[in-house]
Amino acid sequence: MTNSSAITPSTLELPDLLTPCRTPAALHNWIRYHLGLSIPTKSVCPDHKAPFDYLWAAYREPRDLVVWAPRGGGKTTLGAIATLLDLLHKPGCSIRILGGSLEQSLRMWEQLNPMIYKVAQDLLAGKDRARHLTLKNGSTAAVLTQSQRAVRGLRVQKLRCDEVELFKPDIWEAAQLTTRSKSASEITLPDDCTQEKQDIPATIEALSTLHEPFGLMQEIITSAEQRRATVIKWCLLDVLEHCPPERECVACALHPECQGRAKTHAAGFFKIEDALTMKHRVSKQSWESEMLCLRPSRKAAVFAEFNPDVHVRVTPPWGDAWPARDGAWGCGIDFGFANPFVCLWVQFDRLGYCFVVDEYVQSTRIMESHIIEMKSRPWPLPRFLGVDPSGKQCNGQTATSHVRLLREAGHEVRERHFGIHDGLEIMHAALAPAIGEPTLYIHPRCHTLIRSMINYRYAHPRDENPLKDGVNDHAADALRYFLTNRTGGETKHGCY
């Protein structure tokens, strides 16, 4: 953070230490006056947020937060400031700090302690403890270890998780059940405390870099909307110091990503010389993922060429020409019961273009129920269903097979045996042919398929077969069964 120790009471409106801030400007002023820090309030990159946006959201919004920020981007210091504000302005609030390791937890604690002793030492209550503190207004904060024992049974209002990329998945899962809201009526203040009681919503914050492909942080960001969490993202450029006019852009190693914006927009704390030194030390992949907060490496992705900006679209590639192209409909199906049953509806034509229009994903239902659901969808009757060949096996209880039930319902079912590598090659060619444009597109309503195309991966980049994780493989398999079961005249990338 930029040090503003030169700021004096004569240059700022005097904010009261314990009075809540009603506006972003008041909060920014409070931090500058009491802590001597100036937090960047404007982002440099157009699609990013400023670090101060996180502080205001943590201070005012009753929602979970996900902070995606670079190495050295101020996450830990900002988390400590947010904790200090919770302690001082939310009487009776309980906060816990949980890091990817005890060392990481203590880093935020080591930022918080000097702040407490600088502005509120006389408000501390009880004995001085190494990893726990209590204020006279009943607010508490403590450090947790990365363990089931530390997390389970915990009941707090705020859980601040630092570097969740390093969390064990089972600890993160257990941590989701730790927070409880507290109403103003449940808060008891000492007789000499004049602060106003307020409702305290329960929230969890996840602060981290994102450098592990398919890791926990990527999963948290992907599921943020479903979890009703707000994602706040900034990169190195958003915290970079102002670039002086005398520095030449053309000769600067940061110019490819900066494009001169550090001279016009930047007002952060990250030294330009430090950024240049770091860029010369690391690979392009590390620089882009850990400092520029771009997508993590996709070396282990099965469909590394899949790009939502290219392959996800609302309209089919043929537009108004569809009727003249002798278009048809088909479905791809991957069977499942405990694992999900997946059906994809696909428009396709004789030139090999395919447009996945809709998806149906459902677990723990019998085949007859799936058939009813498929018939209820508004799409034309498919010319064929391309299915998993294992669907021909008879069920031990019903003495019939999924394929037979689909045929009895009036569908043409194709269950061609096709090697997985050959099937994947057809998918790769459709996504990124050697010549010409892609021939495979997906409607944005197909959330499960899109997520699968992004996250379907090999356990290791050198593995031969994709990882069967039970989450991302089923929708991708359904699409593969459709593509490998088109029969008839030859097309650009397969059969029609």
C-alpha positions as CSV (number, residue, x, y, z in Angstrom):
1,M,0.0,0.0,0.0
2,T,1.1,3.6,-0.6
3,N,2.3,5.1,2.7
4,S,0.5,8.3,3.5
5,S,2.3,9.1,6.7
6,A,2.7,12.7,5.6
7,I,-1.1,13.2,6.0
8,T,-1.9,15.2,9.1
9,P,-5.1,16.1,10.9
10,S,-4.9,19.5,9.2
11,T,-5.0,18.0,5.7
12,L,-7.9,15.5,6.3
13,E,-11.3,15.6,7.8
14,L,-10.9,13.9,11.2
15,P,-12.7,10.5,11.1
16,D,-13.7,9.0,14.5
17,L,-12.0,5.7,15.2
18,L,-15.2,3.8,16.2
19,T,-17.8,5.5,14.0
20,P,-18.9,3.3,11.0
21,C,-18.2,4.8,7.5
22,R,-21.3,5.3,5.4
23,T,-19.6,6.0,2.1
24,P,-16.6,4.7,0.2
25,A,-14.9,8.1,0.4
26,A,-15.4,8.1,4.2
27,L,-13.9,4.6,4.5
28,H,-10.9,5.6,2.3
29,N,-10.4,8.7,4.4
30,W,-10.6,6.6,7.6
31,I,-7.8,4.2,6.4
32,R,-5.6,7.1,5.3
33,Y,-6.0,9.0,8.6
34,H,-5.7,6.1,11.1
35,L,-3.4,3.7,9.3
36,G,-1.5,6.1,7.0
37,L,-2.2,4.0,3.9
38,S,-3.7,5.0,0.6
39,I,-5.5,2.1,-1.2
40,P,-5.9,2.3,-5.0
41,T,-9.5,3.2,-5.8
42,K,-9.4,2.9,-9.6
43,S,-8.5,-0.1,-11.7
44,V,-6.0,0.1,-14.6
45,C,-7.4,-2.8,-16.6
46,P,-11.0,-2.2,-17.9
47,D,-12.4,-5.6,-16.8
48,H,-10.8,-5.5,-13.3
49,K,-11.7,-4.0,-9.9
50,A,-9.5,-1.8,-7.7
51,P,-8.2,-3.2,-4.4
52,F,-10.3,-0.7,-2.5
53,D,-13.4,-2.3,-4.1
54,Y,-12.7,-5.4,-2.0
55,L,-12.4,-3.4,1.2
56,W,-15.7,-1.7,0.6
57,A,-17.4,-4.9,-0.3
58,A,-16.0,-6.7,2.8
59,Y,-17.1,-3.8,4.9
60,R,-20.7,-3.4,3.5
61,E,-21.9,-6.3,1.4
62,P,-23.6,-9.2,3.1
63,R,-22.2,-11.7,0.5
64,D,-19.3,-14.1,0.3
65,L,-16.3,-12.7,-1.6
66,V,-13.7,-14.3,-3.8
67,V,-10.6,-12.2,-4.4
68,W,-8.3,-13.2,-7.3
69,A,-5.2,-11.1,-7.2
70,P,-1.5,-11.3,-8.1
71,R,1.5,-12.3,-5.9
72,G,2.5,-9.2,-3.9
73,G,-0.8,-7.6,-4.8
74,G,-1.8,-6.6,-1.3
75,K,-4.3,-9.4,-0.5
76,T,-2.9,-10.1,2.9
77,T,-2.6,-6.5,4.0
78,L,-6.1,-5.7,2.7
79,G,-7.4,-8.8,4.6
80,A,-5.8,-7.5,7.8
81,I,-7.4,-4.0,7.2
82,A,-10.8,-5.6,6.7
83,T,-10.4,-7.6,9.9
84,L,-9.5,-4.4,11.8
85,L,-12.6,-2.7,10.5
86,D,-14.8,-5.6,11.5
87,L,-13.3,-5.6,15.0
88,L,-13.8,-1.8,15.5
89,H,-17.0,-1.1,13.7
90,K,-19.0,-4.3,14.3
91,P,-19.4,-4.9,18.0
92,G,-19.7,-8.5,19.0
93,C,-18.3,-9.7,15.7
94,S,-16.2,-12.9,15.7
95,I,-13.5,-13.2,12.9
96,R,-11.2,-16.1,12.2
97,I,-8.2,-16.1,9.8
98,L,-7.5,-19.3,8.0
99,G,-4.5,-19.6,5.7
100,G,-3.3,-22.2,3.3
101,S,-0.8,-23.0,6.1
102,L,-0.3,-21.8,9.6
103,E,2.6,-19.7,8.2
104,Q,0.2,-18.0,5.8
105,S,-2.4,-17.4,8.5
106,L,0.3,-15.7,10.6
107,R,1.2,-13.4,7.8
108,M,-2.2,-11.7,7.9
109,W,-2.0,-11.8,11.7
110,E,1.4,-10.1,11.7
111,Q,-0.1,-7.4,9.5
112,L,-3.1,-7.0,11.8
113,N,-1.3,-6.8,15.2
114,P,0.7,-3.6,14.5
115,M,-2.5,-1.9,13.2
116,I,-4.4,-2.9,16.5
117,Y,-1.6,-1.6,18.7
118,K,-1.3,1.6,16.6
119,V,-4.9,2.7,16.7
120,A,-6.7,0.6,19.4
121,Q,-4.4,-0.7,22.0
122,D,-6.5,0.8,24.8
123,L,-9.5,-1.0,23.4
124,L,-8.0,-4.5,24.0
125,A,-9.6,-6.6,26.7
126,G,-8.1,-9.5,28.7
127,K,-4.7,-10.9,28.5
128,D,-2.4,-10.5,25.5
129,R,-2.4,-13.8,23.6
130,A,-0.2,-14.8,20.6
131,R,-3.0,-15.8,18.2
132,H,-6.2,-14.4,19.7
133,L,-7.4,-11.0,20.7
134,T,-10.6,-9.5,22.2
135,L,-11.8,-6.0,22.2
136,K,-13.9,-4.3,24.9
137,N,-16.8,-4.2,22.5
138,G,-16.9,-8.0,22.4
139,S,-15.4,-8.4,19.0
140,T,-12.8,-11.2,18.7
141,A,-10.2,-12.3,16.1
142,A,-8.0,-15.4,16.0
143,V,-5.8,-17.5,13.8
144,L,-6.7,-21.0,12.8
145,T,-4.5,-23.9,11.8
146,Q,-5.2,-25.8,8.5
147,S,-6.9,-28.8,10.2
148,Q,-10.3,-30.4,10.6
149,R,-10.1,-30.0,14.3
150,A,-9.6,-26.3,14.1
151,V,-12.5,-25.8,11.6
152,R,-15.2,-28.2,12.7
153,G,-17.4,-26.9,15.5
154,L,-16.4,-23.3,14.8
155,R,-19.2,-20.7,14.9
156,V,-18.1,-17.2,13.7
157,Q,-19.5,-14.4,11.6
158,K,-16.5,-13.8,9.4
159,L,-14.1,-16.4,8.0
160,R,-11.2,-14.8,6.1
161,C,-9.3,-17.5,4.0
162,D,-5.9,-16.4,2.7
163,E,-4.2,-18.3,-0.2
164,V,-7.0,-20.9,-0.7
165,E,-5.1,-22.3,-3.6
166,L,-3.0,-24.0,-1.0
167,F,-6.0,-25.3,1.0
168,K,-6.7,-29.0,1.3
169,P,-10.1,-29.5,-0.4
170,D,-11.7,-31.3,2.6
171,I,-10.7,-28.4,4.9
172,W,-12.2,-25.9,2.5
173,E,-15.4,-28.0,2.3
174,A,-15.6,-28.2,6.1
175,A,-15.0,-24.4,6.4
176,Q,-18.2,-23.7,4.4
177,L,-20.3,-24.6,7.5
178,T,-18.5,-22.4,10.0
179,T,-20.3,-19.1,9.8
180,R,-23.4,-17.9,11.5
181,S,-25.1,-14.5,11.3
182,K,-25.7,-12.6,14.5
183,S,-28.6,-10.2,15.0
184,A,-28.3,-7.0,16.9
185,S,-30.5,-8.4,19.6
186,E,-28.0,-11.2,20.3
187,I,-25.2,-8.8,21.0
188,T,-24.5,-7.7,24.6
189,L,-22.3,-4.7,25.0
190,P,-20.5,-3.6,28.2
191,D,-22.1,-0.7,30.1
192,D,-19.3,1.7,29.1
193,C,-19.5,0.9,25.4
194,T,-21.4,3.5,23.5
195,Q,-21.2,1.9,20.0
196,E,-24.4,1.1,18.1
197,K,-25.3,-2.6,17.7
198,Q,-26.0,-3.9,14.2
199,D,-26.9,-7.1,12.5
200,I,-23.8,-9.0,11.3
201,P,-24.2,-11.2,8.2
202,A,-22.2,-14.4,8.0
203,T,-19.7,-14.4,5.2
204,I,-16.7,-16.3,4.0
205,E,-13.9,-14.7,2.0
206,A,-11.4,-16.5,-0.3
207,L,-8.3,-14.6,-1.2
208,S,-5.7,-16.1,-3.5
209,T,-3.7,-16.2,-6.6
210,L,-4.8,-18.6,-9.3
211,H,-1.9,-20.5,-10.8
212,E,-2.9,-24.2,-10.5
213,P,-5.0,-25.4,-13.5
214,F,-8.1,-27.2,-12.3
215,G,-7.1,-26.4,-8.7
216,L,-9.3,-25.3,-5.8
217,M,-9.2,-21.6,-6.6
218,Q,-10.3,-22.2,-10.2
219,E,-13.2,-24.4,-8.9
220,I,-14.2,-21.6,-6.4
221,I,-14.2,-19.0,-9.1
222,T,-16.1,-21.2,-11.6
223,S,-18.8,-21.9,-8.9
224,A,-18.9,-18.4,-7.5
225,E,-22.2,-17.5,-9.2
226,Q,-23.8,-20.7,-8.1
227,R,-22.6,-20.0,-4.5
228,R,-23.9,-16.4,-4.8
229,A,-20.4,-15.0,-4.2
230,T,-18.9,-11.8,-5.6
231,V,-15.6,-12.2,-7.5
232,I,-13.2,-9.3,-7.3
233,K,-10.1,-9.4,-9.5
234,W,-7.1,-7.2,-10.0
235,C,-3.7,-7.8,-11.4
236,L,-0.2,-6.3,-11.2
237,L,-1.1,-3.4,-13.4
238,D,-3.9,-2.4,-11.1
239,V,-1.5,-2.0,-8.1
240,L,1.5,-0.6,-10.1
241,E,2.9,2.7,-9.1
242,H,2.5,5.7,-11.3
243,C,5.1,5.7,-14.2
244,P,7.0,8.9,-14.5
245,P,7.0,10.8,-17.8
246,E,10.8,10.3,-18.3
247,R,10.5,6.5,-18.5
248,E,10.3,5.4,-22.2
249,C,7.5,3.1,-23.0
250,V,9.0,1.6,-26.1
251,A,12.1,0.3,-24.3
252,C,10.1,-1.0,-21.2
253,A,9.6,-4.7,-20.8
254,L,6.2,-4.0,-19.2
255,H,4.9,-2.2,-22.3
256,P,3.3,-5.3,-23.9
257,E,0.8,-5.6,-21.1
258,C,0.9,-1.9,-19.8
259,Q,0.5,-0.1,-23.2
260,G,1.3,3.1,-21.4
261,R,-1.6,3.0,-19.0
262,A,0.8,3.2,-16.0
263,K,1.4,6.8,-17.0
264,T,-2.2,7.8,-17.1
265,H,-4.1,5.4,-14.7
266,A,-1.7,3.8,-12.3
267,A,-1.5,5.0,-8.7
268,G,-0.6,1.9,-6.8
269,F,2.2,0.7,-4.5
270,F,4.0,-2.0,-6.6
271,K,7.4,-0.6,-7.7
272,I,8.0,-0.7,-11.4
273,E,11.6,-1.8,-11.0
274,D,10.5,-4.7,-8.8
275,A,8.0,-5.7,-11.5
276,L,10.6,-5.6,-14.2
277,T,13.0,-7.7,-12.2
278,M,10.4,-10.3,-11.5
279,K,9.3,-10.5,-15.2
280,H,12.9,-11.2,-16.2
281,R,13.1,-14.0,-13.6
282,V,10.1,-16.1,-14.5
283,S,8.6,-17.9,-17.4
284,K,5.8,-16.3,-19.5
285,Q,3.4,-18.9,-18.1
286,S,4.2,-17.9,-14.5
287,W,4.1,-14.2,-15.3
288,E,0.7,-14.4,-17.0
289,S,-1.0,-16.6,-14.4
290,E,0.5,-15.2,-11.1
291,M,1.0,-11.6,-11.9
292,L,-1.4,-10.7,-14.8
293,C,-4.1,-13.0,-13.4
294,L,-4.8,-14.5,-16.8
295,R,-6.0,-18.1,-17.1
296,P,-3.7,-20.7,-15.5
297,S,-1.8,-23.0,-17.8
298,R,-4.0,-25.5,-19.6
299,K,-1.2,-28.0,-20.5
300,A,-3.2,-30.8,-18.9
301,A,-6.5,-29.8,-20.5
302,V,-8.0,-32.4,-22.9
303,F,-9.5,-29.6,-25.0
304,A,-6.8,-26.9,-24.6
305,E,-8.0,-25.3,-27.9
306,F,-11.5,-24.7,-26.5
307,N,-12.1,-21.0,-26.2
308,P,-15.5,-19.8,-24.9
309,D,-15.1,-16.5,-26.8
310,V,-14.9,-18.5,-30.0
311,H,-16.9,-21.7,-29.5
312,V,-19.8,-20.4,-27.3
313,R,-22.4,-18.5,-29.3
314,V,-26.1,-17.8,-29.2
315,T,-26.7,-18.3,-32.9
316,P,-25.6,-21.2,-35.1
317,P,-22.7,-20.6,-37.6
318,W,-25.0,-21.0,-40.6
319,G,-27.5,-18.3,-39.6
320,D,-30.4,-17.8,-42.0
321,A,-28.8,-20.4,-44.4
322,W,-29.8,-23.3,-42.1
323,P,-32.9,-24.5,-44.1
324,A,-30.9,-24.5,-47.4
325,R,-28.1,-26.6,-45.8
326,D,-30.3,-29.6,-45.3
327,G,-29.9,-29.4,-41.5
328,A,-30.7,-32.2,-39.1
329,W,-31.0,-32.8,-35.4
330,G,-29.2,-35.5,-33.3
331,C,-28.5,-36.2,-29.7
332,G,-25.4,-37.5,-27.8
333,I,-26.1,-39.5,-24.6
334,D,-23.9,-40.7,-21.8
335,F,-25.7,-43.1,-19.5
336,G,-25.6,-42.8,-15.7
337,F,-27.5,-43.3,-12.5
338,A,-25.4,-42.3,-9.5
339,N,-23.2,-40.5,-12.1
340,P,-25.3,-38.1,-14.2
341,F,-27.2,-39.1,-17.3
342,V,-26.4,-36.5,-20.0
343,C,-28.3,-35.8,-23.2
344,L,-27.1,-33.1,-25.7
345,W,-29.3,-31.8,-28.5
346,V,-27.2,-30.9,-31.6
347,Q,-28.1,-29.2,-34.9
348,F,-25.7,-30.4,-37.7
349,D,-25.4,-30.2,-41.5
350,R,-23.8,-32.1,-44.4
351,L,-20.7,-29.7,-44.3
352,G,-19.8,-31.0,-40.8
353,Y,-20.9,-27.9,-38.8
354,C,-22.4,-28.8,-35.4
355,F,-24.2,-26.5,-32.9
356,V,-25.0,-27.9,-29.4
357,V,-28.3,-26.2,-28.6
358,D,-29.4,-27.7,-25.3
359,E,-28.4,-30.2,-22.5
360,Y,-30.2,-32.3,-20.0
361,V,-28.2,-33.5,-17.0
362,Q,-29.8,-35.5,-14.2
363,S,-28.7,-38.2,-11.7
364,T,-30.6,-40.9,-9.8
365,R,-33.5,-41.3,-12.2
366,I,-34.5,-44.4,-14.2
367,M,-34.3,-44.5,-18.0
368,E,-38.1,-44.2,-18.5
369,S,-38.0,-40.8,-16.6
370,H,-35.2,-39.6,-18.9
371,I,-37.2,-40.5,-22.0
372,I,-40.2,-38.6,-20.8
373,E,-38.0,-35.5,-20.1
374,M,-36.3,-35.8,-23.5
375,K,-39.7,-35.9,-25.3
376,S,-40.8,-32.8,-23.3
377,R,-38.1,-30.6,-24.7
378,P,-39.1,-28.2,-27.6
379,W,-36.6,-29.5,-30.1
380,P,-37.4,-31.5,-33.3
381,L,-37.3,-35.3,-33.2
382,P,-33.6,-36.2,-33.5
383,R,-32.5,-38.1,-36.6
384,F,-30.5,-40.4,-34.3
385,L,-29.1,-40.8,-30.8
386,G,-25.4,-41.4,-30.5
387,V,-24.9,-43.3,-27.2
388,D,-22.4,-45.0,-25.0
389,P,-22.0,-48.6,-26.3
390,S,-22.3,-49.9,-22.7
391,G,-25.9,-48.9,-22.9
392,K,-26.6,-52.2,-24.7
393,Q,-26.0,-54.2,-21.5
394,C,-29.1,-55.5,-19.8
395,N,-30.1,-54.3,-16.4
396,G,-30.0,-57.2,-13.9
397,Q,-33.4,-56.2,-12.4
398,T,-35.4,-55.1,-15.5
399,A,-33.8,-57.6,-17.9
400,T,-33.7,-54.9,-20.6
401,S,-31.1,-52.3,-21.7
402,H,-31.1,-48.5,-22.0
403,V,-30.6,-48.9,-25.8
404,R,-33.6,-51.1,-26.1
405,L,-35.8,-48.7,-24.1
406,L,-34.8,-45.8,-26.3
407,R,-35.6,-47.8,-29.5
408,E,-38.9,-48.8,-28.1
409,A,-39.6,-45.1,-27.6
410,G,-39.2,-44.6,-31.3
411,H,-35.6,-43.4,-31.5
412,E,-32.9,-44.5,-33.9
413,V,-30.0,-45.4,-31.6
414,R,-26.4,-45.7,-32.8
415,E,-23.8,-47.2,-30.4
416,R,-20.8,-47.4,-32.6
417,H,-17.6,-48.7,-30.9
418,F,-14.9,-46.1,-31.4
419,G,-11.6,-45.8,-29.6
420,I,-11.5,-42.9,-27.2
421,H,-8.3,-41.4,-28.8
422,D,-9.9,-41.5,-32.3
423,G,-13.1,-39.9,-30.9
424,L,-11.1,-37.1,-29.2
425,E,-9.2,-36.5,-32.4
426,I,-12.6,-35.8,-34.1
427,M,-13.4,-33.4,-31.4
428,H,-10.0,-31.6,-31.6
429,A,-10.5,-31.3,-35.4
430,A,-13.9,-29.8,-35.0
431,L,-12.7,-27.3,-32.4
432,A,-9.5,-26.2,-34.2
433,P,-9.2,-27.7,-37.7
434,A,-5.8,-27.3,-39.5
435,I,-7.5,-25.3,-42.2
436,G,-10.5,-23.1,-41.9
437,E,-12.9,-22.2,-39.1
438,P,-14.1,-24.4,-36.2
439,T,-17.1,-26.6,-37.0
440,L,-18.3,-27.1,-33.4
441,Y,-20.2,-24.5,-31.4
442,I,-22.1,-24.5,-28.2
443,H,-25.1,-22.4,-27.0
444,P,-24.4,-20.6,-23.6
445,R,-27.3,-22.4,-22.0
446,C,-25.3,-25.6,-22.0
447,H,-23.5,-24.7,-18.7
448,T,-22.4,-28.3,-17.8
449,L,-20.9,-29.0,-21.3
450,I,-19.1,-25.7,-21.4
451,R,-17.6,-26.3,-17.9
452,S,-16.6,-29.8,-19.0
453,M,-14.9,-28.6,-22.2
454,I,-12.8,-26.2,-20.0
455,N,-12.1,-28.5,-17.1
456,Y,-11.9,-32.0,-18.7
457,R,-8.2,-32.9,-18.2
458,Y,-5.5,-35.4,-17.9
459,A,-4.2,-36.1,-14.4
460,H,-0.8,-35.3,-15.8
461,P,0.1,-33.7,-19.1
462,R,1.9,-36.9,-20.2
463,D,-1.0,-39.3,-19.4
464,E,-2.5,-41.2,-22.3
465,N,-6.2,-41.1,-21.1
466,P,-8.3,-38.3,-19.7
467,L,-9.1,-38.3,-16.0
468,K,-12.4,-39.8,-15.1
469,D,-13.3,-37.5,-12.3
470,G,-17.0,-38.1,-12.4
471,V,-17.7,-34.4,-12.9
472,N,-16.3,-33.2,-16.2
473,D,-16.1,-36.3,-18.2
474,H,-19.8,-37.2,-18.8
475,A,-20.9,-34.2,-20.9
476,A,-17.7,-34.4,-22.9
477,D,-18.3,-38.1,-23.5
478,A,-21.9,-37.4,-24.6
479,L,-20.6,-35.0,-27.2
480,R,-18.0,-37.5,-28.3
481,Y,-20.7,-40.2,-28.8
482,F,-22.7,-37.9,-31.0
483,L,-19.7,-37.0,-33.2
484,T,-18.5,-40.6,-33.6
485,N,-22.0,-41.9,-34.5
486,R,-22.8,-39.7,-37.5
487,T,-23.1,-42.0,-40.4
488,G,-23.8,-41.7,-44.1
489,G,-22.1,-39.3,-46.6
490,E,-18.6,-38.0,-45.8
491,T,-18.4,-34.5,-44.3
492,K,-15.6,-32.1,-43.7
493,H,-14.7,-33.6,-40.3
494,G,-16.6,-36.9,-40.0
495,C,-19.9,-38.4,-41.2
496,Y,-23.4,-37.1,-41.8
